[in-house]
Amino acid sequence: MSPTQPTSSTPSTSTSSSAATSTTPVTEDMFLQLLVAQLENQDPTNPADSTQFVTQLAQFQTMEQSMNQGQTLTSILQNTTQMATSLATMAGASSSTGSSTQATTPAN
C-alpha cells in the first residue's frame, strides 16, 4: 500500500464521527470536557502541539460567540414580534374608534 492511500479505518472513523455530530448539538460544556480530557490524557513525554491547542481555544471562542449571537438574534426577534403585535392592536383600535363615534344629546 502506498503512503497516499487512506487505510480502511479512516473512512469508517470519519463517518461515525460525522454521524455523531449531526445528531447531537455540541454545547460549551461538551467542548470544554473534551479539551480537559485531552489535556489530562496526553502523553507527558510527547505533549500536544501548542498550535493545535491554540486552534482549539480559538474554535471554542468562535463557538461561544456564535451561541451568544444566536441568543441575541432570538431576543431581537421576540421584541420585534411584540412590537408588531402592539402596533397592529393600536392601529385596529384607532380605526374602529373613529368610524363609530356619534354625539348624542340628552332628552329633556
N, C-alpha and C positions, 0 to 999 in steps of 0.2 A: 504494500500500500504506500502511495506517495504521501509526503507531508501536507500537500494541499487538499487532499480528500478528507472530508469530515468522517469521523467514526460513527458507528451506528448508534452510539449512546447520545450523541449531540442532538439529533432531531427530536428524539423522544423526550429529552430533558427540556428543551425549549418549548415543546408542545405542552407538556404538563405544567410548566411554569406560566405559560400564557393563558392556559385554561383556568388556572387558579386565580390569576389576577383579573380575568374578565368577569368572574362570578363574585368575587369578594372585593368590596371597595377598600382601599388602603387608607388607614387613619394615621394621625400623628403618632399615637401610642404604638401602633404596629411597627411603624418605621423606626422609631426610637428603640423598641425592643430588639429589632433585628440588628441595628447598629451596635447596641451594647453587647448583644450575644456574640457578634462578630469580633468585637474587641476582646471580650473575655476568653474566647476560644481560639484566638490566633496563636500560632506557634511563636514562642518568645525568641527562638533562635532565628526566625525568619518573619519579622513583623510585616504588617500590611504596608503597602506603598503609601507614602504621605499624600501624593497627588490623588490617589484613589479615595482616601479618607476625606480630603478637602472637597472632592467632587460629590461624594455622598452628602456631606454637610450642605453644599450648595443646592443639591436636589431637594433636601429636606426644607431648606428655606424657601425654595420656589414652590413646593407643595403647600407650605404653610401660607404663603402669600396668596396662592390661588384659592385656598379654602376661605381665607378672610375676604377676598374679593367676591366670592360666591355668596357669602353671608351678607355682605354689603348690598349686592345687587338684589337679593331676596328682600331685604328691608326696604330698599327704594321701590321695588315693585309693589309691595304691600301698601306703602304710603301713597303711591300714585293711584292705586285702585281705590283706596279710601277717599282720596280727594275727588276722583271722578264720580264716585257714588254720591258724595255730598253735593257736588255741583249739579248733578242730574236731579237730585231731590229738590234743591233750591230752584232750579230752572222750572221744574214741573209745578212747584208751589206758586211761583210768581206768575206763571202764565195762566193758571186756573183762577187765581185771585182777581186778577184784573178783568177778566171777562164776565165774572158772575156778580160783581158788586153793583148793588142798586140802593138808592137812597129812598127811605120811606119817611113819611111824616105821621106823627101820632094823631089819631082821630079824637076830636073834642066832643 
